[in-house]
Amino acid sequence: MLGGLPRESPPDATALSGRDPARVLTAALLLVLAALAWARVLLSPMDDDMAGMAMVMAPTVAEGLAYVVAWAVMMAAMMLPSALPMIGLYAATQRNASRGRRVVSVALFTAIYLGLWALTGVPIYLGSVALSTVTAKALAYASAGALIVAGIFQVSPIKQVCLRHCRSPLGFLFGHWRDGWQGGLAMGWAHALYCLGCCWALMVVLAVAGAMGLAWVFLIAAIVAAEKLVPGGAWVARLTGVVLVLLGLAVAARPGLAVALRAGSPSM
């Protein structure tokens, strides 16, 4: 429905340069939100929840909701830092709007982005419940498969297409520009889809091979940020893919390594 919104003329690119107050304030607020999310992750890691799932015979809706909320907080911690340039630039495009309209548009852009990542917690939860019922050997091969599939995806053309959109905030905004609060919703959704397309495989590795351990959370968050923010980010993605494939092959050859991977990140 939002995809049918008419295209308006995007803002002048020269108006988006410099230190815009709205852009700075947006970045500051999002950094605070990311810091709070990281504090929550550190105080109550997801691997604590994963450990408790082994004892759950029939997961309830309440347990599922609690898990998805915890996942949403972790996604905010992991994904917001790399999304700051995009959201900050979008905030700068709203400099001529009224204060209320600006706040609503930026809030919707951010909320739809985080909301889609939160929704991915549903299949992650269901998959985690299923994995808690399998044998150790089956879990090892599942971990190997997740690593190999993620590694192959990291070097795929689809990954590179999605990554290019994430690495070029200005190009994304000019290519997907919509005005008003509905535009913020539509562009936030489009950006979230590209970001999900770029990073979904790494999150599967986090859930399956890493068991939500803090070391894996930090590592994957660092990889995501490097892919999107540093020069040569596309090569970071490819190198990560090669490492994941090799690690997956090692786990397939020696299933005992899966236990070390899942237990190698103790709670803090």
DATARA-V111838 format. One record per pair of residues at least 6 apart in sequence whose C-alpha atoms are under 7 Angstrom apart, sorted by the first residue. I is the first residue (numbers start at 1). J is the second residue. If there is no record, write none. Layout:
# DATARA-V111838
I|J  I|J
This chain:
# DATARA-V111838
2|186  3|186  7|177  7|178  8|177  8|178  8|179  10|174  10|177  11|93  16|92  16|93  20|92  22|91  22|92  22|95  23|88  23|89  23|91  23|92  26|88  26|91  27|84  27|88  34|76  34|77  34|80  34|81  35|77  37|73  37|74  37|76  37|77  38|77  41|74  42|268  45|214  45|267  46|70  46|212  46|213  47|211  47|212  47|213  50|211  53|129  53|132  54|132  64|125  67|125  68|118  68|121  68|122  71|118  71|121  72|117  72|118  72|121  75|117  76|114  78|221  82|225  82|228  82|229  85|169  86|169  87|110  91|106  94|102  104|181  105|180  105|181  105|184  106|184  108|184  108|185  109|184  109|185  109|187  109|188  110|188  112|185  112|188  112|189  113|188  113|189  113|192  116|192  131|139  137|255  140|251  140|255  140|258  141|252  141|255  143|208  143|209  143|258  144|248  144|249  144|251  144|252  145|248  146|204  146|205  146|208  147|205  147|244  147|245  147|247  147|248  148|244  148|245  148|248  150|201  150|202  150|241  150|244  151|240  151|241  151|242  151|244  151|245  152|241  152|245  153|159  154|237  154|238  154|241  155|237  155|238  155|241  159|197  159|198  160|234  162|194  162|195  162|197  162|198  163|198  163|228  165|172  165|194  166|194  166|195  166|228  167|228  167|229  176|187  177|187  178|184  178|187  202|220  206|212  206|216  206|217  209|258  209|261  209|262  210|216  210|261  210|262  211|262  213|265  213|266  213|267  214|265  214|267  215|265  226|233  226|236  227|233  227|234  227|236  227|237  251|257  251|258
